[in-house]
Amino acid sequence: MTTFEKIKNTAKTRGMNLKQVALASGMSENAIYRYNQGVEPSGTAIKAIAETLNVSTNYLLGHTDEMNTTLSDKKVTDILDNETILAFDGMEIAEEDKEKLREYARFIIEQRQRGNK
């Protein structure tokens, strides 16, 4: 499957057409159609399209069949871990505010477990 076909199929599953994807990616409305005419997309264009479609660049380029990156590629932090340093806008959050965030996280977890998503 070509990059163009990957973009087109993924856009369709996301309920978008190629013009919408192009515009949302900061490109001209017909830019993606050129990829079906032998023009290779730039790295910047592929990255923007991947972000718009919420898939990995590797998926669009045909390097993987996985649409999104694996969990091991993402930074995961447990908010309920007391050792986790919580910060916002580059400044550490006060301990009393951290506890409020943890209480809210516990509340959300409890609601999900009860089925009240």
Rosetta constraint file for C-alpha pairs under 8 A:
AtomPair CA 1 CA 5 HARMONIC 6.04 0.50
AtomPair CA 1 CA 6 HARMONIC 6.60 0.50
AtomPair CA 1 CA 62 HARMONIC 7.31 0.50
AtomPair CA 2 CA 6 HARMONIC 6.25 0.50
AtomPair CA 2 CA 61 HARMONIC 7.76 0.50
AtomPair CA 2 CA 62 HARMONIC 7.46 0.50
AtomPair CA 3 CA 7 HARMONIC 6.17 0.50
AtomPair CA 3 CA 35 HARMONIC 7.48 0.50
AtomPair CA 3 CA 60 HARMONIC 5.69 0.50
AtomPair CA 3 CA 61 HARMONIC 5.50 0.50
AtomPair CA 3 CA 62 HARMONIC 6.90 0.50
AtomPair CA 4 CA 8 HARMONIC 6.08 0.50
AtomPair CA 4 CA 32 HARMONIC 7.23 0.50
AtomPair CA 4 CA 33 HARMONIC 7.61 0.50
AtomPair CA 4 CA 35 HARMONIC 5.55 0.50
AtomPair CA 4 CA 36 HARMONIC 5.65 0.50
AtomPair CA 5 CA 9 HARMONIC 5.96 0.50
AtomPair CA 6 CA 10 HARMONIC 5.96 0.50
AtomPair CA 6 CA 59 HARMONIC 7.95 0.50
AtomPair CA 6 CA 60 HARMONIC 5.64 0.50
AtomPair CA 6 CA 61 HARMONIC 7.88 0.50
AtomPair CA 6 CA 62 HARMONIC 7.78 0.50
AtomPair CA 7 CA 11 HARMONIC 5.94 0.50
AtomPair CA 7 CA 18 HARMONIC 7.92 0.50
AtomPair CA 7 CA 49 HARMONIC 7.93 0.50
AtomPair CA 7 CA 60 HARMONIC 6.39 0.50
AtomPair CA 8 CA 12 HARMONIC 6.23 0.50
AtomPair CA 8 CA 17 HARMONIC 7.48 0.50
AtomPair CA 8 CA 18 HARMONIC 6.45 0.50
AtomPair CA 9 CA 13 HARMONIC 6.38 0.50
AtomPair CA 10 CA 14 HARMONIC 6.28 0.50
AtomPair CA 10 CA 53 HARMONIC 7.02 0.50
AtomPair CA 11 CA 15 HARMONIC 6.25 0.50
AtomPair CA 11 CA 16 HARMONIC 4.98 0.50
AtomPair CA 11 CA 17 HARMONIC 5.99 0.50
AtomPair CA 11 CA 18 HARMONIC 6.73 0.50
AtomPair CA 11 CA 21 HARMONIC 7.01 0.50
AtomPair CA 11 CA 53 HARMONIC 6.60 0.50
AtomPair CA 12 CA 16 HARMONIC 5.46 0.50
AtomPair CA 12 CA 17 HARMONIC 6.34 0.50
AtomPair CA 14 CA 53 HARMONIC 7.05 0.50
AtomPair CA 16 CA 20 HARMONIC 6.07 0.50
AtomPair CA 16 CA 21 HARMONIC 6.59 0.50
AtomPair CA 17 CA 21 HARMONIC 6.39 0.50
AtomPair CA 18 CA 22 HARMONIC 6.06 0.50
AtomPair CA 18 CA 29 HARMONIC 7.72 0.50
AtomPair CA 18 CA 30 HARMONIC 7.78 0.50
AtomPair CA 18 CA 32 HARMONIC 6.59 0.50
AtomPair CA 18 CA 33 HARMONIC 7.56 0.50
AtomPair CA 19 CA 23 HARMONIC 6.15 0.50
AtomPair CA 19 CA 29 HARMONIC 4.66 0.50
AtomPair CA 19 CA 30 HARMONIC 6.16 0.50
AtomPair CA 19 CA 32 HARMONIC 7.65 0.50
AtomPair CA 20 CA 24 HARMONIC 5.99 0.50
AtomPair CA 20 CA 29 HARMONIC 7.18 0.50
AtomPair CA 21 CA 25 HARMONIC 6.00 0.50
AtomPair CA 21 CA 49 HARMONIC 6.81 0.50
AtomPair CA 21 CA 52 HARMONIC 6.71 0.50
AtomPair CA 21 CA 53 HARMONIC 7.56 0.50
AtomPair CA 22 CA 26 HARMONIC 6.39 0.50
AtomPair CA 22 CA 27 HARMONIC 5.00 0.50
AtomPair CA 22 CA 28 HARMONIC 6.18 0.50
AtomPair CA 22 CA 29 HARMONIC 5.36 0.50
AtomPair CA 22 CA 30 HARMONIC 7.15 0.50
AtomPair CA 22 CA 31 HARMONIC 6.50 0.50
AtomPair CA 22 CA 32 HARMONIC 6.33 0.50
AtomPair CA 22 CA 49 HARMONIC 7.21 0.50
AtomPair CA 23 CA 27 HARMONIC 5.24 0.50
AtomPair CA 23 CA 28 HARMONIC 6.06 0.50
AtomPair CA 23 CA 29 HARMONIC 5.53 0.50
AtomPair CA 24 CA 52 HARMONIC 6.54 0.50
AtomPair CA 25 CA 45 HARMONIC 7.61 0.50
AtomPair CA 25 CA 48 HARMONIC 5.13 0.50
AtomPair CA 25 CA 49 HARMONIC 5.49 0.50
AtomPair CA 25 CA 51 HARMONIC 7.86 0.50
AtomPair CA 25 CA 52 HARMONIC 6.04 0.50
AtomPair CA 26 CA 48 HARMONIC 7.58 0.50
AtomPair CA 27 CA 31 HARMONIC 6.32 0.50
AtomPair CA 27 CA 45 HARMONIC 7.89 0.50
AtomPair CA 30 CA 34 HARMONIC 7.15 0.50
AtomPair CA 31 CA 35 HARMONIC 7.58 0.50
AtomPair CA 32 CA 36 HARMONIC 7.61 0.50
AtomPair CA 33 CA 37 HARMONIC 7.23 0.50
AtomPair CA 34 CA 38 HARMONIC 6.94 0.50
AtomPair CA 34 CA 39 HARMONIC 5.68 0.50
AtomPair CA 35 CA 39 HARMONIC 4.78 0.50
AtomPair CA 35 CA 40 HARMONIC 5.83 0.50
AtomPair CA 35 CA 41 HARMONIC 6.54 0.50
AtomPair CA 41 CA 45 HARMONIC 5.98 0.50
AtomPair CA 41 CA 46 HARMONIC 6.28 0.50
AtomPair CA 42 CA 46 HARMONIC 6.26 0.50
AtomPair CA 43 CA 47 HARMONIC 6.13 0.50
AtomPair CA 44 CA 48 HARMONIC 6.24 0.50
AtomPair CA 45 CA 49 HARMONIC 6.12 0.50
AtomPair CA 46 CA 50 HARMONIC 5.97 0.50
AtomPair CA 46 CA 57 HARMONIC 6.24 0.50
AtomPair CA 46 CA 60 HARMONIC 7.50 0.50
AtomPair CA 47 CA 51 HARMONIC 6.21 0.50
AtomPair CA 47 CA 57 HARMONIC 5.95 0.50
AtomPair CA 48 CA 52 HARMONIC 6.22 0.50
AtomPair CA 49 CA 53 HARMONIC 6.14 0.50
AtomPair CA 50 CA 54 HARMONIC 5.69 0.50
AtomPair CA 50 CA 55 HARMONIC 5.01 0.50
AtomPair CA 50 CA 56 HARMONIC 5.67 0.50
AtomPair CA 50 CA 57 HARMONIC 5.54 0.50
AtomPair CA 50 CA 60 HARMONIC 7.10 0.50
AtomPair CA 51 CA 55 HARMONIC 6.46 0.50
AtomPair CA 51 CA 56 HARMONIC 7.60 0.50
AtomPair CA 54 CA 68 HARMONIC 7.25 0.50
AtomPair CA 55 CA 59 HARMONIC 6.71 0.50
AtomPair CA 55 CA 60 HARMONIC 7.54 0.50
AtomPair CA 55 CA 67 HARMONIC 4.96 0.50
AtomPair CA 55 CA 68 HARMONIC 4.82 0.50
AtomPair CA 55 CA 69 HARMONIC 7.58 0.50
AtomPair CA 56 CA 60 HARMONIC 6.75 0.50
AtomPair CA 56 CA 67 HARMONIC 5.95 0.50
AtomPair CA 56 CA 68 HARMONIC 5.11 0.50
AtomPair CA 56 CA 69 HARMONIC 5.99 0.50
AtomPair CA 57 CA 61 HARMONIC 6.17 0.50
AtomPair CA 58 CA 62 HARMONIC 6.14 0.50
AtomPair CA 58 CA 63 HARMONIC 5.04 0.50
AtomPair CA 58 CA 64 HARMONIC 5.91 0.50
AtomPair CA 59 CA 63 HARMONIC 5.87 0.50
AtomPair CA 59 CA 64 HARMONIC 5.06 0.50
AtomPair CA 59 CA 65 HARMONIC 5.94 0.50
AtomPair CA 59 CA 66 HARMONIC 6.19 0.50
AtomPair CA 59 CA 67 HARMONIC 5.47 0.50
AtomPair CA 59 CA 68 HARMONIC 7.49 0.50
AtomPair CA 69 CA 73 HARMONIC 6.18 0.50
AtomPair CA 69 CA 74 HARMONIC 7.62 0.50
AtomPair CA 70 CA 74 HARMONIC 7.16 0.50
AtomPair CA 71 CA 75 HARMONIC 7.95 0.50
AtomPair CA 71 CA 76 HARMONIC 7.92 0.50
AtomPair CA 77 CA 84 HARMONIC 7.24 0.50
AtomPair CA 78 CA 84 HARMONIC 7.12 0.50
AtomPair CA 79 CA 84 HARMONIC 6.64 0.50
AtomPair CA 79 CA 86 HARMONIC 7.86 0.50
AtomPair CA 79 CA 102 HARMONIC 6.48 0.50
AtomPair CA 79 CA 105 HARMONIC 7.54 0.50
AtomPair CA 80 CA 84 HARMONIC 7.87 0.50
AtomPair CA 80 CA 102 HARMONIC 5.65 0.50
AtomPair CA 80 CA 105 HARMONIC 7.45 0.50
AtomPair CA 80 CA 106 HARMONIC 7.82 0.50
AtomPair CA 85 CA 92 HARMONIC 7.22 0.50
AtomPair CA 86 CA 92 HARMONIC 5.96 0.50
AtomPair CA 86 CA 93 HARMONIC 5.84 0.50
AtomPair CA 86 CA 98 HARMONIC 7.04 0.50
AtomPair CA 87 CA 91 HARMONIC 5.29 0.50
AtomPair CA 87 CA 92 HARMONIC 4.06 0.50
AtomPair CA 87 CA 93 HARMONIC 5.11 0.50
AtomPair CA 88 CA 92 HARMONIC 6.36 0.50
AtomPair CA 88 CA 93 HARMONIC 6.62 0.50
AtomPair CA 93 CA 97 HARMONIC 6.44 0.50
AtomPair CA 93 CA 98 HARMONIC 6.30 0.50
AtomPair CA 94 CA 98 HARMONIC 6.24 0.50
AtomPair CA 95 CA 99 HARMONIC 6.33 0.50
AtomPair CA 96 CA 100 HARMONIC 6.52 0.50
AtomPair CA 97 CA 101 HARMONIC 6.32 0.50
AtomPair CA 98 CA 102 HARMONIC 6.21 0.50
AtomPair CA 99 CA 103 HARMONIC 6.10 0.50
AtomPair CA 100 CA 104 HARMONIC 6.26 0.50
AtomPair CA 101 CA 105 HARMONIC 6.17 0.50
AtomPair CA 102 CA 106 HARMONIC 6.15 0.50
AtomPair CA 103 CA 107 HARMONIC 6.21 0.50
AtomPair CA 104 CA 108 HARMONIC 6.26 0.50
AtomPair CA 105 CA 109 HARMONIC 6.20 0.50
AtomPair CA 106 CA 110 HARMONIC 6.11 0.50
AtomPair CA 107 CA 111 HARMONIC 6.19 0.50
AtomPair CA 108 CA 112 HARMONIC 6.24 0.50
AtomPair CA 109 CA 113 HARMONIC 6.22 0.50
AtomPair CA 110 CA 114 HARMONIC 6.30 0.50
AtomPair CA 111 CA 115 HARMONIC 6.27 0.50
AtomPair CA 111 CA 116 HARMONIC 5.08 0.50
AtomPair CA 111 CA 117 HARMONIC 6.22 0.50
AtomPair CA 112 CA 116 HARMONIC 5.48 0.50
AtomPair CA 112 CA 117 HARMONIC 4.98 0.50
